Amino acid sequence: MSENLFKSVFGVEYSQVKEFFSDLTKVDPNNVVPRGRVINVYVVVRAENELLVRHEGGEDVSLATIDNEKFPIILYDKFQSVYRRKELELLRSDYDLHKADVNKIRGKDEEWFCTLRPTAATKKAEERMGGLCGECPDCMTFGFAVREGGNYNVKSRIEGDLLIATTPEQKSIVVRTFNAVDDVTKTTLIGGEEGEGRTGALFRLSLVKEGTIFVGKIAMKDIGLNDFLLKIAALSAVSRIGGKTTQFGTIKVFIPAVMFSRYEISSSYDMFKKVKGKDNVDEVITTLNSELDKIKKGVLVTSNDFVPAIRKELFDSKGNVKSEVVLNAWKEAKNFKEAIESFTKGGKK
């Protein structure tokens, strides 16, 4: 079924790109080391609302200076955070529906729980706040640190570039003024008795304008077919990013191209250089697909946007990722975990 779903979404037979996937249907220590199986996923992100996408530092919006102009950027760690949380949401909803099946794959009866929430620094297991489980499809592909489970680290097999806006800050940034609410009184009135020095306060935020377009690239390396389908489904469902998402942050993700190759092809910066100044998403996608066709190595599939096909083929009528995909992704994760353990114990010489 997964091979048919792949064809329905991308329009090519799985057999044409099979060599670029890891065979995780069985435990094989050979899959632990990189073998040049890279899936380049090219993304276009459009702000559907104003975005508050500041990072560490004093600026409200992170900017990159390119050719003497400043362009808004979204660092990949910011994007990966919402991407990974979205996948965990989908995994949890599936677990609620198919708990017995997932637990059978896990070989465990205790409740599965996984979250990006930090683990508390405590020696007592019952007092820990949670953390990454170290066994699910999210952990085994995005990676986890040794303190969160097991006696080894797992490096992420999904790597990405920063996302760069196609238009400079003069066209893509707006400054808004807001009332500052007092933490105690929950009003905008601050200090003094009524009528005696009471005042209000204002603050400003620099926000990315709605309609601003960003381009980026994600590389998925040495992953299984079902894990790829799960990851591409989660990517298509990312809908908010940044701070104060109760008010800001709505985005639309477009996936116009995927290239199956032996190494990473192009980058966010390369893509940006081709579409710099363009503010129409259709024009951006057409230009990117044309440029990728010129430099392709391997198998390139393009579309105006694969997201509608992903939503149609990989999700059921209630918005859950199809259970067969998720359960098979769990099996791939378990096989990869056991392959690592076999490898670290000398299973592969």
Salt bridges, closest charged atoms under 4 A:
GLU13 OE2 - LYS7 NZ 2.66
GLU19 OE1 - ARG262 NH2 2.88
ASP23 OD2 - LYS26 NZ 2.76
GLU48 OE2 - ARG46 NE 2.72
GLU50 OE2 - ARG176 NH2 2.62
ASP60 OD1 - ARG54 NH1 3.32
ASP67 OD2 - LYS273 NZ 2.89
ASP67 OD2 - LYS276 NZ 3.37
GLU69 OE1 - LYS276 NZ 3.68
GLU87 OE2 - LYS231 NZ 2.72
GLU89 OE1 - LYS86 NZ 3.17
ASP94 OD1 - HIS98 ND1 3.22
GLU111 OE2 - LYS99 NZ 3.06
GLU127 OE2 - LYS124 NZ 3.98
GLU135 OE2 - ARG106 NH2 3.04
GLU135 OE1 - LYS108 NZ 3.50
ASP138 OD2 - ARG84 NE 2.35
GLU148 OE2 - ARG147 NH2 3.67
GLU159 OE2 - LYS155 NZ 2.52
GLU159 OE1 - LYS221 NZ 2.75
ASP222 OD1 - ARG37 NE 2.95
ASP227 OD1 - LYS231 NZ 2.43
GLU264 OE1 - LYS217 NZ 2.51
GLU264 OE2 - LYS221 NZ 3.02
GLU283 OE2 - LYS278 NZ 3.04
GLU291 OE1 - LYS274 NZ 3.78
GLU291 OE2 - LYS294 NZ 3.37
ASP293 OD1 - LYS296 NZ 3.62
GLU341 OE2 - LYS337 NZ 3.91
